[in-house]
Amino acid sequence: MKKYIKTACDKNIGILTLNRPEVLNALNREMAEEIVSALEHFDQDDSVRVIVITGSGKAFAAGADISEMVNDDAISLELLNQFAVWDRISLIKKPVLAAVHGFALGGGFELALSCDLIFASEQVQLGFPEIKLGVMPGAGGTQRLTKSMGKAKALEWLWTGDTMGAKEALQYGVINRIIPEEVLLDETLGFAEKLTKQAPLSLRLIKEAVNKAVDTSIYEGMQFERKNFYLLFSSLDQKEGMQAFLEKRLPKFEGR
């Protein structure tokens, strides 16, 4: 039984709901482990083709559970290595979408940024308030925000600890779409359902190639892309997709 999250599967979509609404889904260490374990389970489940993360109650996740860290010191944190669990999110091969509403702050924002796409409500508030506590993001926030919006703007938000709204987040490429909150999850699931109709292996290898582009030269990235392009020609889905095109019918992809 999961203590801090809920999971479900519908129409080949794995749905992970953060479920500590009484504390605005603040993330503690046990909850982080539950989240990542659930993502890994979905990633290995052949009935799941796309994963969606959402939050219950009034927020996506309002940050980390400060009460859990207040008495830590540098050595205890180094030995605990609490952020290693977050590194496993980058190993998830399937598309991961975030439906973000209310607050997504600190660790909650880092979780959203760890997803492949972010759909946000009109009233969403995103940010890293860690500087106001005398610390800084530690689960990838400085890195992922900088890659999303560039050095100067990322420093501005990280140094001030201010929150950004949906329009500014969209302007700087931090989120993908702004959606009215009352239909946010439905619209996100609708987009996820579109992806479930695509070839699963293509989704996976496109994600790998795009992630490679973020950290390598154009030449290295193109070599990686080419390798993945060739690999897909050993799949049954490639044969089905091209045959369906020639026969003027919809393909039936199986992820093989």
Salt bridges, closest charged atoms under 4 A:
GLU33 OE2 - ARG88 NH2 3.22
GLU40 OE2 - ARG88 NE 2.80
ASP65 OD2 - ARG20 NH1 3.45
GLU68 OE1 - ARG29 NE 3.84
ASP72 OD2 - ARG29 NH2 2.53
ASP116 OD2 - LYS207 NZ 2.85
GLU156 OE1 - LYS153 NZ 2.86
GLU168 OE2 - LYS153 NZ 3.96
GLU208 OE2 - LYS93 NZ 3.49
ASP215 OD1 - LYS147 NZ 2.84
GLU240 OE2 - ARG249 NH1 2.73
GLU247 OE1 - ARG249 NE 2.67
GLU254 OE1 - ARG256 NH2 2.47
